[in-house]
Amino acid sequence: MDINLVTKEVAKSIVDYTRTIEYSHSVLSSRSEKWLMRAKEQAQSGDLKKAKKSLERAVEIDPSNPIAWAELSEIKKKLGEDK
């Protein structure tokens, strides 16, 4: 067994895995942003309950989205749920 060939295959697999993870993260971030934008529109039109649901979906999709978390906190305050 050629160790160089095995090393190259492992390295290729790691690169492929990393690309897949990066792509998945970008897709999820994009989906989260769509829910965030929907929530902003709903909040502007006065439908805070729908905005809250949309923001909950945004943070479910991408828990690392700080803007969605901040917006969710603000909506909960407005709804009196900030306890």
NUMAR-708307 format. One record per residue (C-alpha): z, y, x; residue in three letters. Coordinates in steps of 0.001 Angstrom, whole numbers, plus 524288, in hexadecimal, padded with zeros to 5 digits. Layout:
<nodes>
Z;Y;X;ALA
...
</nodes>
This chain:
<nodes>
80000;80000;80000;MET
7FBE9;80D2B;80587;ASP
8079E;8166B;804F6;ILE
7FEC6;82262;805E8;ASN
7F73C;81E29;7F9EB;LEU
803D0;81BCE;7F268;VAL
8091D;8291F;7F6A3;THR
7FCA2;82FE0;7F22B;LYS
7FD23;8290A;7E4FE;GLU
80B63;82CD3;7E306;VAL
80873;83ADE;7E6C5;ALA
7FCFC;83B36;7DD3B;LYS
80597;835C4;7D274;SER
80FE5;84030;7D507;ILE
805A6;84AF7;7D470;VAL
80022;84580;7C7C0;ASP
80DC8;84491;7C1E7;TYR
810FF;8528A;7C5F1;THR
8046A;857AB;7BFE0;ARG
80752;8506A;7B349;THR
814FC;85629;7B28C;ILE
80FE6;863F6;7B550;GLU
80568;86292;7AAE8;TYR
80F24;85D5C;7A0FC;SER
8184D;868B4;7A3A4;HIS
80D54;87298;7A1D3;SER
8095C;86C5F;794E3;VAL
81761;86C5D;78FFB;LEU
81973;87A73;7944D;SER
80D32;87E6C;78D0F;SER
811C2;8778C;780AC;ARG
81F1D;87DD7;781D8;SER
818DA;88B46;78347;GLU
8110E;8891A;776D0;LYS
81D9D;8864E;76F54;TRP
823E7;8922F;77594;LEU
818BD;89AFC;77138;MET
81952;89539;76386;ARG
827EF;89805;76312;ALA
825DE;8A629;7672A;LYS
81BF7;8A804;75C3C;GLU
8252B;8A1C5;7526F;GLN
83082;8AA42;756DB;ALA
82832;8B68A;75601;GLN
8247B;8B30A;7481A;SER
832DC;8B10B;744D8;GLY
832FD;8A242;743B3;ASP
83E4B;89FBF;74CF6;LEU
840C4;891D3;7485C;LYS
832DB;88DB6;74BA2;LYS
833C3;89521;75873;ALA
84013;88D91;75BCE;LYS
8395A;8808E;758FA;LYS
82DB3;8846F;76159;SER
8367E;8886E;76C98;LEU
83E07;87BC4;76B91;GLU
83110;874AB;76CD1;ARG
82D5A;87D08;77898;ALA
839D7;879AB;77FEB;VAL
838C0;86B71;77BF2;GLU
82B4E;86AEC;78232;ILE
82F28;872B3;78E3B;ASP
83DD9;873C3;79058;PRO
83B72;87BE2;79C95;SER
83554;88723;794E2;ASN
83F4D;89233;7964F;PRO
8381A;89B74;78D35;ILE
83854;8919F;7821A;ALA
846EA;88F77;78427;TRP
8497D;89E25;78432;ALA
84167;8A037;777EA;GLU
84852;894DD;7713B;LEU
85565;89AF3;7748C;SER
85129;8A7FC;76EC4;GLU
84C34;8A1AF;76249;ILE
858D7;89A0C;760CE;LYS
86080;8A6C0;7623D;LYS
85850;8AD19;757A8;LYS
85A97;8A15D;74EDD;LEU
86923;8A1A3;751AE;GLY
868CF;89485;758BE;GLU
86D07;8993D;76622;ASP
87A82;89308;765A8;LYS
</nodes>
